[in-house]
Amino acid sequence: MATPKSVNKNISGKDLQPTKEEPSLLFAIQELLGGQIDFDEWFQEWKTGFFPRATVVPGDKQSDWTIPKILEITPVNSKSGCRTFKYFRDRDEPENGVIISGTPSMLVQQIVQIDHQQAASGKGFKPNSYENSVKGYPILHLYFREKKKLTLPDRIIEGQLTFRLINEKDTSLTEANLNQLAKSIHSNLSGFVWRKGKKVLSYNAPEQGFKRTWYLVNNEENGKQLLNKLLAIAKQPLLPGKLRLSKALNEAIAFPKNKPDIIVLKKKVKQATERPVADVQLVYAELILASLPEPIRLIDKGAIILK
């Protein structure tokens, strides 16, 4: 009978240290198992409280949602495959930011966990003074989409915008107001092409119903055209001092068009494209009233449906 060879049971800490390739491989496997996520699009939905929702929950109102914000601080020369942000659950409380870092799915998990921890500790977020001041004013939700999978082979590019209409309160709205609004939306956005891209056009005018709104755009001119149309619908003038345009110093490096495939379990995996350049057009428009359980559909498939 053969004698088994002796086994060295003295394993050092150095033996347990991962190689330089292992962290990136673990991230890649997690993304593969969890499905690819467009973090920028997800955060836009999170910002609005995921309204309008597929299932209406009594008493759950978008007007009660505290709007968060993120500030990207990923090192310019980072090769880790992760993105890093400072996350503010309430964008009006800049002193309460926390650092989050990881792949898109990891970032989503961290943000949701922060929210759950706040709720469990009894420190749930309450509407701030601005949110209280705009309660009862309608929220307009606009949904845009590519007509076909023209940009990416795996998904259709979407875009969602929301802002408040401060000229009328929920209780003072009439059917004539709604018809006029539907016609204004159709007149301004029917046939209009929003060219989504890698730049960020932001407009912060809370007194007009546009509190720290921002849009991904391909160029400044098209971004301004989009904003002017939204302001026309809201019956508000453009305040140039509230307008900002931000962009990466090198867009090709910050948001590469074709990321190299990565190898996961000996198979090639295509990485998700960040901030793809795409043309999207209006599909539907809804008006959200705090006093009603469901939104009012004004435009559907680009056509006025409210008569």
Summary of the structure (lengths in Angstrom):
residues: 307
radius of gyration: 23.2
end to end distance: 91.2
largest distance: 95.3
contacts: 796
relative contact order: 0.14
helix: 32%
strand: 24%
